[in-house]
Amino acid sequence: MPTCSEADCEASAAVELHIPWDENRLVCAGHARVWAQKDGVVADPLDDADF
């Protein structure tokens, strides 16, 4: 399982973020909650994610 792409985060990635103005990112559930509040960002849970 990949780790979160956010700096200084060692948690497992649980969500793929589709960000219109940047590349897609794999992030943990905590960072996904923050990112998903931004306009245009779509959060897709990973099939093998453990929430």
Secondary structure, 3 states (H helix, E strand, C coil): CCECCCCCCCCECCEEEECCCCCCEEECHHHHHHHCCCCCCEEEECCCCCC
